[in-house]
Amino acid sequence: PPPRHPLSPTQAPAASLAQAAVAMAVACAPPPPPPPPPALWASREGVPEGVCTSFLYKGRCRFSEGCRFSHEVDRAAFPLPAATPSKPSRSTASSRAQGEVLSPPPRSLPASASREGETDEAEAGARRPAWRSVDFLLRGESVHNNPYLQEFARAPWLAQVLEAPECQSLLAVRGKSLRKELSEAFGALAACRRALAKLGRQGSDGAGVKVVDLCCGKGFGSLVLSLSMPRAQILAVDKNPDIELAHFRGRSNLRFLELDVTLPDAGARVQAALAESEGPAPSEGGPAGGEDADACETEVLLFVGIHLCGALSCHAARLYREAPGPTALVLSPCCLDGRRLAVKRRAKLLKVDPHLYWCLTLLFGEVPSSGCRRELFIDHDVLSAKNTFLLATRGGA
């Protein structure tokens, strides 16, 4: 009803009567028509009434037998709607703005699709290989912000790894997991170079160095060490005999040893495996003798343990103590198991982080203080919550 005016109709102003008439017209007007259906339904014209569209276009219905629409329909008679082109992701758009400085080598197309004047654009797009997680990584933002991902993008052996069929299983992981594994592998490589520098080995090719990667898992870190230090001898150790190690093929300085590091004679078995190998082959164009050979007469043994859980860190420190000659240890402890409740209780009483307290316990309890240089640091460029590294060196310069 129109608003009542305090005066009578004869006494009300003409403007108030006009406003009341407009309000009454608006109240009595019919509702506006409904909005047009979405564009997706435009391709579903001609569908019989009462047919379940979810079953028709998806092949399944969440209501199953309780659906109130009919599933008795020939799905082949109604084609799927045409897919709309997707917008480029934020990482792709940002890399285009930056000029794709760190783009990987282009993946070649078939010869039939590369002939000038005969290439059909649609056919070439269909034959182009699909992007993998590593391709998105190299064109994204994180590779410009993390130094370890930058080192991976600028590695001279990157094209070899991207095109090798045996390395595809390592790269066929989700983007977040790939960034984590790459940062951990190159963080371990940086820690190894830091430990070798304390022993007077400044060269980056790994001449005169024997590396033992304890509990290597699928060997991603071992492969990075082998490619980055071609003149070093890499021994990957793990007790799981069913690991897929196809990416170890063709690497003359990389071997695998099935061994349980918790055994009492694990150190002797490692030494025997290292003695059986002939040593690393010199890199192409590298010196085979002279001053370089004289400087590397005394070999350095380097133990690497990344994300060792529980007591495995203690066994890695034991192997370091038992090894003769110049030795280094690069250790990144992981989570504590249920058998280390005392460590957690003490950390709670001291109101400190249990993982940090566990690292300090290993540093001062498992690594000898006499004749050893010890160091504990946190590498914030490693994209993992457990990014604390323990370094120990003995002997050398």
HELIX and SHEET records of a PDB file:
HELIX    1   1 ALA A   14  CYS A   28  1                                  15    
HELIX    2   2 ALA A   39  ARG A   44  5                                   6    
HELIX    3   3 THR A   53  LYS A   58  1                                   6    
HELIX    4   4 SER A   64  GLY A   66  5                                   3    
HELIX    5   5 ARG A   75  ALA A   77  5                                   3    
HELIX    6   6 ARG A   90  ALA A   97  1                                   8    
HELIX    7   7 ALA A  111  ALA A  113  5                                   3    
HELIX    8   8 GLU A  121  ARG A  127  1                                   7    
HELIX    9   9 SER A  133  LEU A  138  1                                   6    
HELIX   10  10 SER A  142  ASN A  145  1                                   4    
HELIX   11  11 PRO A  147  ALA A  153  1                                   7    
HELIX   12  12 LEU A  158  GLU A  163  1                                   6    
HELIX   13  13 PRO A  165  CYS A  167  5                                   3    
HELIX   14  14 GLN A  168  LEU A  171  1                                   4    
HELIX   15  15 GLY A  175  LYS A  198  1                                  24    
HELIX   16  16 PHE A  220  SER A  228  1                                   9    
HELIX   17  17 ALA A  246  PHE A  248  5                                   3    
HELIX   18  18 ALA A  266  GLU A  276  1                                  11    
HELIX   19  19 GLU A  291  ALA A  295  1                                   5    
HELIX   20  20 LEU A  312  GLU A  322  1                                  11    
HELIX   21  21 LEU A  341  LEU A  350  1                                  10    
HELIX   22  22 PRO A  354  GLY A  365  1                                  12    
SHEET    1   A 7 LEU A 254  GLU A 258  0                                        
SHEET    2   A 7 GLN A 233  ASP A 238  1                                        
SHEET    3   A 7 VAL A 209  LEU A 214  1                                        
SHEET    4   A 7 VAL A 300  LEU A 308  1                                        
SHEET    5   A 7 THR A 327  PRO A 333  1                                        
SHEET    6   A 7 THR A 388  ARG A 394 -1                                        
SHEET    7   A 7 CYS A 372  ILE A 378 -1                                        
END                                                                             
